[in-house]
């Protein structure tokens, strides 16, 4: 299998393990929102969003938020690829 496709599949599998709240927060992070912005949008406390962000990093074994966002972006790439084929 193509190494790039393997990486896309790994990212998609990891992302699929996130809860709906975690996936939503990761999507906002991908779009450049801060945890404070996300807290306001979702009517949550800032600490709650920070806890979700940490949970995302833990579940994805991501080194940091940028790494988690990169994994999410790879999942989106895979979805686009699969729709085309």
N, C-alpha and C positions, 0 to 999 in steps of 0.2 A: 504494500500500500504506500502511496505517496506520503512522505513525512509531513508535508503541510496538511494533508487531509487527516492524518493521524492526530495532529495537534488540534485541528478543528473539532474532531470527534471527542477528544479528551475534554476540551473546554465545554462543549455542549453537554456532555454527561455530568460534569461537575455543576454547571449552572442549573441543570434540571433538578438537583437536590435542594435547591433553595426554596424556602417558603414563599408564598405569594407576596408577603410584605417585604421580604428580603429582595426578591426579584424586582419589585417596584422601586425600592430604594436604590438598588444597583443601576437601574435604568435612569433614575434622576442623577446619580453620580456620573454616569456616562455622558449625560447632557450638560455637565459642568455645574450642577447645583451644589451648594455647600450643605453640610448637615443642618445648619440653622435654617436655610431656605427650605429644605425638605421637611423639617419639623413643622414649619409654618404651613406649608402646603398640605401636609397630611394630618395636621392638628394633633401632633404628638409633641412630647417634650424633646428637647435637644438631646438629653441623656439617653432617651429611648432610641432615637435614631442612631446615636453613637454606638449603642449596644447592638443594634441590628447590623451596623456596618462592621463591627468586630466579629459578629457571628458569620457574616458573609466571608470575611477574610479567613476565618477559621475553617469553614466548610470547603472553601475553594483552595485551601493551603496557599493562599496568595501572600506574597511578600508585603504588599501594601495596596492601597486603593487603586493606584494606577495599574497594577498587575491584575486586579480583579476586573477593572474596566476593560483591559485588553482581552481578558478571557471572554467577557460578555460580547465584545465586538467580534471575536472569532466565532462565537455561537451564531451571531447574526449573519456573518459571512456564510456559514454552513447552511443556514436556512435559505438564504438567497440562492446558493449553489443548488440546493436540492429542488427548489421551485423551478429552476431553469431546466432541470433534467428529468 
